[in-house]
Amino acid sequence: MINEPTELDPAGLEPIELAPALLERMAAVRAAALRTLESGDPVYGVNTGMGNLSKVRLSDAEQRVHQRNLLLGRAVGGPPWLSPEESRAVLIGRLKTFLTGDSAVSVGLIQQLVALINSGYTPAIPAEGAGSAGEIIPLAHAAGPLVGIGWLLVPPFPADSGSTTSTGSMAAGDASPADDAGELRSAAGLLPAFELGPKEGIALLAGTPGAAGRAALAVAKVWWVADRLTAVAAGAIAVVGANRDPYEPAAARGDDVLASEFARLRRLAGPEPEPRSLQAPVSFRVAGHVNAHLRRTAQQLDDAVDRAFKGVSDSPAYLDGDFVGTAGFHGIDLAAYCDHVTTALAHAAEVSTARLHRLLDPNATGLTAQLAREPGPQAGLVAVHKRAVATTHQLRRLTLPTAISTAETSNGQEDVQTFSWEAVGNLAEAIRLTREIVACELLAVRQAFALSGRAIPPGLQDLIQAVDDVVPPIDADRPFGEDLTRLLTNVL
C-alpha cells in the first residue's frame, strides 16, 4: 500500500493499493484546482494551446476535447518498445509524481492508472525518439491506454484469450505496429472508458517521470552488477595469488566508500597466500578504486532519482493555490548522473576485460596458456576474451554525454533539450553489456581455479557453485557462448 508518495518499487510486481487518506488528500487538491480554473485566467495547456500555440485561447467546446487530443497528436513513436519491466517503471514513475498533488488530477484518473499498473499489461512505449523538452512523445504512448488509445504489450495468456500478435492477421484499420519483441493488442476496451477532465491530459505528458522511473530501476541493477564485479575481481585476485597490499585499509584513508570496497575484496578473496610477484598487473591492483567509483556514481544517481520524485516536475504545477509554469521537465540532473554511471560502467568493463586477458597469460597466472587443458590442440578461452573486447568497444560508444546537443522544436518555443530519456536508455544498455563482460571474466576465473587446484575462498564458494550448477567442467574447446548465456541467465 502506498501511504506516501516517497515509496517507489519499479521492479516490484505486487499489486498497488493507495491509502484512503492519500486519496482524500488528492481529492481536496483537485477540488481546489477546479475552483482556481473557474476564474478563466489563462492556464497553459488547459484553456490554451501547447508550445508555440499557447497564445491561442480555447473555447469551452475545444477545452472539453483538448486533453484527450493532447495524447493523440503526440503518440508519434514506434518500435523498438521498452521492455515490460521498464514500461511498468514509467507508469509507477507517473503515479509517483501524481501523488505529490502538483498535477491536481482527479482521484478517478489516479485509480485508472493504478488499475492499468495492476492489470499485468504495460503500454507499448517507444524506447527511442523522445526529441522534445521533457518526455511528451513516450508519455503520450504510456498514457494512451488509460483512455483506450494505443497498444499494450501482452503478458502470457491462455490460447483462447483472444490476444493478437504483431505478426498475426488483424482486421483492416486495426493493424498493430510491427515489432519483433512480442505480442501487442489494442488498448481499446481494456479498462472502463475514462474521460479526461481539465488539466489531466497535459498532466499525463508533463515532467520526466519516465526517465526517473527507469533510472530507479537501473540503479537497483547497477548495485547488483557492482556486487558481481567485486566478487569476480576478488576471484581473479585469489586465483592468481595477487599481492594484497593495494587493498590495505590504510590505503583508503579519507574515503569510506573505498574502504568498504577494500574490505569486500579482502573478505571475498580470502587469506593472502605467498604472492606470485611484488605487484600484480594494474587491472588487479585498481579493482577497489574502480568498483568504489561505480558505487559512488550509483548513489549519486539514486539521489538524483529521489530529487526527481520529491521536486516539482509538473508544468503548469498547482502550487499554493495557483497554477505555475515551471521547468521541472528539464531532466539535466537525471541525464548527467545516468551518463556518469554509464561511464563508470564502461571503465569497470574495460578493467574487467584487461584482467580477463591477464588470466589467459601464463606469466600472470603460472597456468597453461589461454587456460586451455592442452594448449596448442586447444585454443582455450581466447575467443571469450575477444568477445569481451568487442563488447567493451560497443560500450565505449555509449559514453558520449547526452545533454551536450541542443535542438529547436515547436517553432523555437522549445530551444533546449537534455535527452534524459536517451541517457537512461544508454544506461540500460551499458548495464546489459557490462553483465556480458562480467560473465566472460567469471568463466575465466572458474577455469583458472579448476586448472590451479587452489582452494576456493569461503566468500566465493556460493558464486562458484552457482557457476558449476550451469556450466560443466571445461576439458576441451566447445561453444563457450552457450556457457556465457547460461551464466547471464542463471548467475548474473
Solvent accessible surface area in square Angstrom, and as a share of the most:
residue,aa,sasa,rsa
1,M,124,0.55
2,I,20,0.10
3,N,75,0.38
4,E,84,0.37
5,P,22,0.14
6,T,86,0.50
7,E,84,0.38
8,L,47,0.24
9,D,89,0.46
10,P,13,0.08
11,A,52,0.40
12,G,17,0.17
13,L,149,0.74
14,E,138,0.62
15,P,91,0.57
16,I,21,0.10
17,E,103,0.46
18,L,22,0.11
19,A,10,0.08
20,P,92,0.58
21,A,69,0.54
22,L,2,0.01
23,L,32,0.16
24,E,120,0.54
25,R,107,0.39
26,M,6,0.03
27,A,46,0.36
28,A,62,0.48
29,V,37,0.21
30,R,20,0.07
31,A,44,0.34
32,A,27,0.21
33,A,1,0.00
34,L,64,0.32
35,R,149,0.55
36,T,35,0.20
37,L,26,0.13
38,E,142,0.64
39,S,77,0.50
40,G,37,0.35
41,D,89,0.46
42,P,90,0.57
43,V,12,0.07
44,Y,81,0.31
45,G,0,0.00
46,V,5,0.03
47,N,7,0.04
48,T,6,0.03
49,G,7,0.07
50,M,20,0.09
51,G,9,0.08
52,N,51,0.26
53,L,115,0.57
54,S,33,0.21
55,K,165,0.70
56,V,78,0.45
57,R,123,0.45
58,L,27,0.14
59,S,57,0.37
60,D,103,0.53
61,A,56,0.44
62,E,84,0.38
63,Q,56,0.25
64,R,167,0.61
65,V,83,0.48
66,H,24,0.11
67,Q,5,0.02
68,R,104,0.38
69,N,71,0.36
70,L,3,0.02
71,L,0,0.00
72,L,84,0.42
73,G,54,0.52
74,R,66,0.24
75,A,36,0.28
76,V,104,0.60
77,G,28,0.27
78,G,26,0.25
79,P,57,0.36
80,P,70,0.44
81,W,22,0.08
82,L,5,0.03
83,S,53,0.34
84,P,80,0.50
85,E,73,0.33
86,E,23,0.11
87,S,0,0.00
88,R,24,0.09
89,A,0,0.00
90,V,0,0.00
91,L,3,0.02
92,I,6,0.03
93,G,0,0.00
94,R,9,0.03
95,L,2,0.01
96,K,10,0.04
97,T,11,0.06
98,F,1,0.00
99,L,1,0.01
100,T,49,0.28
101,G,7,0.07
102,D,20,0.10
103,S,1,0.01
104,A,3,0.02
105,V,4,0.03
106,S,25,0.16
107,V,31,0.18
108,G,30,0.29
109,L,0,0.00
110,I,0,0.00
111,Q,91,0.41
112,Q,17,0.08
113,L,1,0.00
114,V,17,0.10
115,A,41,0.32
116,L,0,0.00
117,I,6,0.03
118,N,61,0.31
119,S,43,0.28
120,G,46,0.44
121,Y,20,0.08
122,T,9,0.05
123,P,0,0.00
124,A,3,0.02
125,I,0,0.00
126,P,1,0.01
127,A,28,0.22
128,E,110,0.50
129,G,50,0.48
130,A,2,0.02
131,G,34,0.33
132,S,14,0.09
133,A,14,0.11
134,G,16,0.15
135,E,1,0.00
136,I,29,0.15
137,I,29,0.15
138,P,1,0.01
139,L,2,0.01
140,A,2,0.01
141,H,25,0.11
142,A,4,0.03
143,A,4,0.03
144,G,1,0.01
145,P,2,0.01
146,L,2,0.01
147,V,12,0.07
148,G,29,0.28
149,I,24,0.12
150,G,33,0.32
151,W,47,0.16
152,L,0,0.00
153,L,19,0.09
154,V,22,0.13
155,P,37,0.23
156,P,135,0.85
157,F,69,0.29
158,P,95,0.59
159,A,118,0.92
160,D,129,0.67
161,S,41,0.26
162,G,57,0.55
163,S,34,0.22
164,T,46,0.27
165,T,45,0.26
166,S,21,0.13
167,T,127,0.74
168,G,39,0.37
169,S,118,0.76
170,M,50,0.23
171,A,74,0.57
172,A,108,0.84
173,G,88,0.85
174,D,59,0.31
175,A,77,0.60
176,S,17,0.11
177,P,40,0.25
178,A,77,0.59
179,D,17,0.09
180,D,152,0.79
181,A,88,0.68
182,G,37,0.36
183,E,62,0.28
184,L,0,0.00
185,R,63,0.23
186,S,38,0.24
187,A,1,0.01
188,A,68,0.53
189,G,74,0.71
190,L,49,0.24
191,L,30,0.15
192,P,107,0.67
193,A,110,0.85
194,F,44,0.18
195,E,147,0.66
196,L,14,0.07
197,G,19,0.19
198,P,66,0.41
199,K,1,0.00
200,E,2,0.01
201,G,0,0.00
202,I,5,0.02
203,A,0,0.00
204,L,1,0.00
205,L,4,0.02
206,A,10,0.07
207,G,2,0.02
208,T,8,0.05
209,P,1,0.01
210,G,0,0.00
211,A,1,0.01
212,A,1,0.01
213,G,0,0.00
214,R,6,0.02
215,A,0,0.00
216,A,18,0.14
217,L,5,0.03
218,A,6,0.05
219,V,5,0.03
220,A,59,0.45
221,K,78,0.33
222,V,0,0.00
223,W,76,0.27
224,W,110,0.39
225,V,3,0.02
226,A,0,0.00
227,D,61,0.31
228,R,56,0.20
229,L,2,0.01
230,T,1,0.00
231,A,10,0.08
232,V,1,0.01
233,A,0,0.00
234,A,0,0.00
235,G,2,0.02
236,A,0,0.00
237,I,1,0.00
238,A,9,0.07
239,V,0,0.00
240,V,5,0.03
241,G,3,0.02
242,A,4,0.03
243,N,15,0.07
244,R,13,0.05
245,D,90,0.47
246,P,34,0.22
247,Y,2,0.01
248,E,79,0.36
249,P,75,0.47
250,A,85,0.66
251,A,57,0.44
252,A,5,0.04
253,R,218,0.79
254,G,86,0.82
255,D,39,0.20
256,D,121,0.63
257,V,54,0.31
258,L,11,0.05
259,A,39,0.30
260,S,53,0.34
261,E,0,0.00
262,F,0,0.00
263,A,44,0.34
264,R,63,0.23
265,L,1,0.00
266,R,75,0.28
267,R,152,0.56
268,L,18,0.09
269,A,3,0.02
270,G,13,0.13
271,P,121,0.76
272,E,81,0.36
273,P,62,0.39
274,E,154,0.69
275,P,41,0.26
276,R,109,0.40
277,S,58,0.38
278,L,153,0.76
279,Q,111,0.49
280,A,8,0.06
281,P,44,0.28
282,V,91,0.52
283,S,13,0.08
284,F,0,0.00
285,R,67,0.24
286,V,44,0.25
287,A,0,0.00
288,G,0,0.00
289,H,90,0.40
290,V,10,0.06
291,N,4,0.02
292,A,0,0.00
293,H,64,0.29
294,L,0,0.00
295,R,23,0.08
296,R,79,0.29
297,T,1,0.00
298,A,0,0.00
299,Q,82,0.36
300,Q,66,0.29
301,L,0,0.00
302,D,52,0.27
303,D,60,0.31
304,A,0,0.00
305,V,9,0.05
306,D,67,0.35
307,R,116,0.42
308,A,24,0.19
309,F,9,0.04
310,K,130,0.55
311,G,35,0.33
312,V,63,0.36
313,S,13,0.08
314,D,4,0.02
315,S,21,0.14
316,P,4,0.03
317,A,0,0.00
318,Y,22,0.08
319,L,49,0.25
320,D,157,0.81
321,G,45,0.44
322,D,79,0.41
323,F,25,0.10
324,V,61,0.35
325,G,64,0.61
326,T,34,0.20
327,A,68,0.53
328,G,22,0.22
329,F,62,0.26
330,H,69,0.31
331,G,6,0.06
332,I,80,0.41
333,D,48,0.25
334,L,4,0.02
335,A,0,0.00
336,A,46,0.35
337,Y,63,0.24
338,C,1,0.01
339,D,23,0.12
340,H,63,0.28
341,V,0,0.00
342,T,1,0.01
343,T,64,0.37
344,A,3,0.02
345,L,0,0.00
346,A,5,0.04
347,H,87,0.39
348,A,2,0.02
349,A,0,0.00
350,E,55,0.25
351,V,13,0.08
352,S,0,0.00
353,T,11,0.07
354,A,39,0.30
355,R,6,0.02
356,L,0,0.00
357,H,81,0.36
358,R,72,0.26
359,L,0,0.00
360,L,11,0.05
361,D,35,0.18
362,P,53,0.34
363,N,133,0.68
364,A,18,0.14
365,T,1,0.01
366,G,49,0.47
367,L,27,0.13
368,T,52,0.30
369,A,41,0.32
370,Q,60,0.26
371,L,1,0.01
372,A,3,0.02
373,R,100,0.36
374,E,100,0.45
375,P,60,0.38
376,G,73,0.70
377,P,112,0.70
378,Q,28,0.12
379,A,47,0.36
380,G,7,0.07
381,L,1,0.00
382,V,40,0.23
383,A,62,0.48
384,V,5,0.03
385,H,21,0.09
386,K,126,0.53
387,R,83,0.30
388,A,0,0.00
389,V,70,0.40
390,A,63,0.49
391,T,9,0.05
392,T,3,0.02
393,H,95,0.42
394,Q,68,0.30
395,L,0,0.00
396,R,114,0.42
397,R,151,0.55
398,L,34,0.17
399,T,43,0.25
400,L,124,0.62
401,P,64,0.41
402,T,18,0.11
403,A,31,0.24
404,I,119,0.60
405,S,62,0.40
406,T,86,0.50
407,A,48,0.37
408,E,126,0.56
409,T,45,0.26
410,S,44,0.28
411,N,132,0.68
412,G,29,0.28
413,Q,99,0.44
414,E,37,0.17
415,D,73,0.38
416,V,74,0.42
417,Q,5,0.02
418,T,10,0.06
419,F,46,0.19
420,S,7,0.04
421,W,3,0.01
422,E,49,0.22
423,A,0,0.00
424,V,1,0.01
425,G,22,0.21
426,N,36,0.18
427,L,0,0.00
428,A,34,0.27
429,E,51,0.23
430,A,0,0.00
431,I,6,0.03
432,R,101,0.37
433,L,2,0.01
434,T,0,0.00
435,R,61,0.22
436,E,25,0.11
437,I,0,0.00
438,V,2,0.01
439,A,0,0.00
440,C,1,0.00
441,E,1,0.00
442,L,1,0.00
443,L,1,0.00
444,A,0,0.00
445,V,2,0.01
446,R,52,0.19
447,Q,4,0.02
448,A,0,0.00
449,F,6,0.03
450,A,45,0.35
451,L,37,0.18
452,S,31,0.20
453,G,67,0.64
454,R,83,0.30
455,A,93,0.72
456,I,43,0.22
457,P,13,0.08
458,P,101,0.64
459,G,33,0.32
460,L,2,0.01
461,Q,92,0.41
462,D,123,0.64
463,L,22,0.11
464,I,4,0.02
465,Q,99,0.44
466,A,34,0.26
467,V,1,0.00
468,D,56,0.29
469,D,99,0.51
470,V,35,0.20
471,V,9,0.05
472,P,70,0.44
473,P,108,0.68
474,I,15,0.08
475,D,84,0.44
476,A,52,0.40
477,D,66,0.34
478,R,69,0.25
479,P,93,0.58
480,F,20,0.09
481,G,37,0.36
482,E,97,0.43
483,D,2,0.01
484,L,3,0.01
485,T,78,0.45
486,R,87,0.32
487,L,0,0.00
488,L,31,0.16
489,T,103,0.60
490,N,89,0.46
491,V,14,0.08
492,L,16,0.08
